[in-house]
Amino acid sequence: MSTNIYSTSNLADYMTVREAAKYLGVSTSTLRNWDRLGKLIPYRNPMNNYRLYKGTDLDSILVNIQEQRDSHE
């Protein structure tokens, strides 16, 4: 499931699959798996239909990852 972005003026708030994977410290395959599992829902670029991820959504994932790491220590 994904959501289209209708205003290209907002594209600066989004990251590509590669950028988002680097930001989170995971592979692009992991990011796509998370999409399929519903852990992270991508938006779609209105021009080319590529997956995009909103920075605030990625920040939430980072918090969850850190909380899981902290709970295992």
C-alpha positions as a Markdown table, in Angstrom:
| # | Residue | x | y | z |
|---|---|---|---|---|
| 1 | Met | 0.0 | 0.0 | 0.0 |
| 2 | Ser | 1.3 | 3.4 | -0.8 |
| 3 | Thr | 0.1 | 7.0 | -1.1 |
| 4 | Asn | 0.6 | 9.4 | -4.0 |
| 5 | Ile | 2.1 | 12.8 | -3.5 |
| 6 | Tyr | 0.2 | 15.3 | -5.5 |
| 7 | Ser | 2.3 | 18.4 | -4.9 |
| 8 | Thr | 5.9 | 18.3 | -6.2 |
| 9 | Ser | 6.7 | 21.3 | -4.0 |
| 10 | Asn | 6.7 | 18.9 | -1.0 |
| 11 | Leu | 9.3 | 16.5 | -2.5 |
| 12 | Ala | 12.1 | 18.0 | -0.4 |
| 13 | Asp | 10.5 | 16.4 | 2.7 |
| 14 | Tyr | 10.9 | 12.9 | 1.2 |
| 15 | Met | 13.8 | 10.5 | 0.6 |
| 16 | Thr | 14.3 | 7.9 | -2.1 |
| 17 | Val | 14.7 | 4.2 | -1.2 |
| 18 | Arg | 18.5 | 4.5 | -1.3 |
| 19 | Glu | 18.6 | 7.7 | 0.8 |
| 20 | Ala | 16.1 | 6.2 | 3.3 |
| 21 | Ala | 18.1 | 3.0 | 3.6 |
| 22 | Lys | 21.3 | 4.9 | 4.2 |
| 23 | Tyr | 19.5 | 7.2 | 6.8 |
| 24 | Leu | 18.2 | 4.1 | 8.7 |
| 25 | Gly | 21.4 | 2.1 | 8.3 |
| 26 | Val | 19.7 | -0.8 | 6.6 |
| 27 | Ser | 19.8 | -2.2 | 3.0 |
| 28 | Thr | 17.3 | -1.2 | 0.3 |
| 29 | Ser | 16.1 | -4.8 | 0.4 |
| 30 | Thr | 15.3 | -4.5 | 4.1 |
| 31 | Leu | 13.4 | -1.3 | 3.4 |
| 32 | Arg | 11.3 | -3.0 | 0.7 |
| 33 | Asn | 10.6 | -5.9 | 3.0 |
| 34 | Trp | 9.3 | -3.5 | 5.6 |
| 35 | Asp | 7.0 | -2.1 | 3.0 |
| 36 | Arg | 5.6 | -5.5 | 2.2 |
| 37 | Leu | 5.1 | -6.2 | 6.0 |
| 38 | Gly | 3.4 | -2.8 | 6.5 |
| 39 | Lys | 6.1 | -1.6 | 8.9 |
| 40 | Leu | 6.8 | 1.4 | 6.8 |
| 41 | Ile | 4.4 | 2.7 | 4.1 |
| 42 | Pro | 5.9 | 4.5 | 1.1 |
| 43 | Tyr | 4.6 | 7.4 | -0.7 |
| 44 | Arg | 4.8 | 7.6 | -4.5 |
| 45 | Asn | 6.4 | 10.2 | -6.7 |
| 46 | Pro | 3.7 | 11.6 | -8.9 |
| 47 | Met | 6.0 | 11.9 | -11.9 |
| 48 | Asn | 7.6 | 8.4 | -11.9 |
| 49 | Asn | 5.8 | 6.4 | -9.3 |
| 50 | Tyr | 9.0 | 5.7 | -7.4 |
| 51 | Arg | 8.8 | 4.9 | -3.7 |
| 52 | Leu | 9.5 | 7.9 | -1.4 |
| 53 | Tyr | 9.7 | 8.0 | 2.4 |
| 54 | Lys | 8.8 | 11.0 | 4.5 |
| 55 | Gly | 11.6 | 12.1 | 6.9 |
| 56 | Thr | 9.3 | 12.2 | 9.9 |
| 57 | Asp | 8.2 | 8.6 | 9.3 |
| 58 | Leu | 11.8 | 7.5 | 9.1 |
| 59 | Asp | 12.5 | 9.3 | 12.4 |
| 60 | Ser | 9.7 | 7.3 | 14.0 |
| 61 | Ile | 11.3 | 4.0 | 12.7 |
| 62 | Leu | 14.7 | 5.1 | 14.1 |
| 63 | Val | 13.1 | 5.7 | 17.6 |
| 64 | Asn | 11.6 | 2.2 | 17.4 |
| 65 | Ile | 14.9 | 0.6 | 16.4 |
| 66 | Gln | 16.7 | 2.4 | 19.2 |
| 67 | Glu | 14.0 | 1.3 | 21.8 |
| 68 | Gln | 14.3 | -2.3 | 20.7 |
| 69 | Arg | 18.1 | -2.2 | 21.0 |
| 70 | Asp | 17.9 | -0.6 | 24.4 |
| 71 | Ser | 15.4 | -3.2 | 25.6 |
| 72 | His | 17.8 | -6.0 | 24.6 |
| 73 | Glu | 20.8 | -4.6 | 26.5 |
